[in-house]
Amino acid sequence: MYNSNFLNINDLSLNQLQLLLDLAREFRKGKQIQLKRPVFSANLFFENSTRTHSSFQMAEKKLGINLIDINPTTSSVQKGETLSDTVKTLQAIGVDLMVIRHHETGWYHSLNNDKKITASLINGGDGSGQHPSQSLLDLLTIYDEFNGFANLTIGIVGDLAHSRVARSNAEILHRLGVRVLFGGPQKWYPKEFDAYGEFMAVDDLIKEVDVLMLLRVQLERLTHEAVDSFTAQNYHTEFGLTLQRYHTMKKRAIIMHPAPVNRDVEIASELVEVPQARIFKQMENGVYARMAIITSILDAKGLIKELPVYANTN
């Protein structure tokens, strides 16, 4: 059975994960759903976002969902209202599901345990914690390319300490049996990642991977001292995908990045759209992945007339 919330991709069984991937691919082929009644959603983004926000909006519109326009910068949150009370207010006026991005890591834990909250919650990213919809679209992109995950080596390179993408992906890829390698500044490598893979020098890692996932340096989460000492050119030379490193990659290897891309920092500008790059394909897949996520929630709430082909399977 699908869940009524989508908060951490690692809460899913591998079978549930496969069902979501299959459903996303069905949507890409043109699958449609019919709702039993009008459904209302609100997207609450307390941190800046272009891709995730617009991708969820597109997914909701494609599914025929009514969007309630909420701008957190002009909402009652600015008057001191708690996130819990904001959610309960929107629930009270009839909102069925909410996509929330918040700077607080793990913002959803207390809300998920609050029995008075019956509206469905989707984690659009929590601090340095999780980014489950990004993980699903990443997995969809990899699945399309290799028709599975068996025997793959995937490298995640960059600001690992502050990346919710790295945290979500490292754990789920490990569960899928992928060999996971990590690279980037040693000072930004969390020791907890030892449970999922191995840290390796970037020059060695790039030669071994089938998938290279590059991460943005999240200057907004660094200390003032770290920001002051950071230079784009030095980072690119030491840890970025330069033209020289690109030419050492396997011929079939693909390049991924959750974006926004800082050209000539984590990746040379000339490489953003080379044939091996899947960066914009990831964005396209994001709409279908998020359609699958929302549909699974609507199914769990009994709001779909005809159940999706892959629904309600344990």
Secondary structure, 3 states (H helix, E strand, C coil): CCCCCECCHHHCCHHHHHHHHHHHHHHHCCCCCCECCCCEEEEEECCCCCHHHHHHHHHHHHCCCEEECCCHHHCHHHHCCCHHHHHHHHHHCCCCEEEEEECCCCCHHHHHCCCCCCCEEEEEEECCCCCHHHHHHHHHHHHHHHCCCCCCEEEEECCHHHCHHHHHHHHHHHHCCCEEEEECCHHHCCHHHHHCEEECCHHHHHHHCCEEEECCCCHHHCCHHHHHHCCHHHHHHHHCECHHHHCCCCCCCEEECCCCCCECCCECHHHCCCCCECHHHHHHHHHHHHHHHHHHHHHHCCCECCCCCCCCCC
